[in-house]
Amino acid sequence: MSESVDVQRFAQVEALAMEVFESRAATTAWLTSPNTALDGKSPRSLCTTELGAIQVRRLLRCIEYGGVV
């Protein structure tokens, strides 16, 4: 995959995170911090692959609908 695909994939995840957290600071903190629901990896680090981005989007949807604290 090209770097532009990676950038586009991350931009889509970042936009979803902004919808969920409604704050640039909260979004940045969440994307760059280790997350236990992601085996201690940061959401940003997982967005280098489509499978990882799917996991991150799934987690964001759970957070959005109250499934994960």
C-alpha positions as MATLAB code, in Angstrom:
seq = 'MSESVDVQRFAQVEALAMEVFESRAATTAWLTSPNTALDGKSPRSLCTTELGAIQVRRLLRCIEYGGVV';
ca = [
       0.000    0.000    0.000;
       1.102    3.507   -0.604;
       1.738    6.134    2.011;
      -1.235    8.132    0.700;
      -3.541    5.197    1.479;
      -2.187    5.091    5.041;
      -2.708    8.835    5.424;
      -6.245    8.606    4.060;
      -7.067    5.640    6.336;
      -5.807    7.507    9.400;
      -7.666   10.676    8.397;
     -10.924    8.714    8.290;
     -10.289    7.214   11.725;
      -9.297   10.617   13.085;
     -12.528   12.161   11.748;
     -14.586    9.445   13.439;
     -12.682    9.975   16.700;
     -13.434   13.707   16.491;
     -17.144   12.892   16.157;
     -16.969   10.641   19.208;
     -14.826   12.823   21.486;
     -15.869   16.263   20.168;
     -12.497   17.725   21.113;
      -9.181   17.927   19.256;
      -7.212   17.471   22.492;
      -9.232   14.431   23.596;
      -9.011   12.922   20.112;
      -5.244   13.373   19.918;
      -4.745   11.956   23.409;
      -6.926    8.923   22.674;
      -5.301    8.190   19.315;
      -1.751    8.330   20.678;
      -2.191    6.575   24.040;
      -1.863    2.847   24.672;
      -5.305    1.266   24.913;
      -6.049   -1.920   26.847;
      -8.887   -2.798   24.446;
      -6.266   -2.819   21.669;
      -3.751   -5.020   23.509;
      -1.878   -1.989   24.830;
      -1.275   -0.517   21.384;
      -2.191    3.020   20.453;
      -5.052    3.420   17.990;
      -2.764    5.458   15.720;
      -0.220    2.643   15.502;
      -2.896    0.186   14.385;
      -4.043    2.426   11.529;
      -1.063    1.405    9.416;
      -3.155   -1.556    8.204;
      -6.789   -1.803    7.157;
      -7.407   -4.592    9.683;
      -6.012   -2.425   12.473;
      -8.117    0.544   11.362;
     -11.205   -1.682   11.424;
     -10.420   -2.605   15.039;
     -10.021    1.066   15.951;
     -13.269    2.063   14.211;
     -15.106   -0.769   15.963;
     -13.796    0.432   19.326;
     -14.804    4.024   18.553;
     -18.338    2.864   17.712;
     -18.488    0.968   21.008;
     -17.374    4.065   22.873;
     -19.886    6.176   20.966;
     -22.766    3.889   21.925;
     -21.662    3.273   25.501;
     -20.217   -0.221   25.056;
     -16.726    0.621   26.336;
     -15.619    2.905   29.126;
];
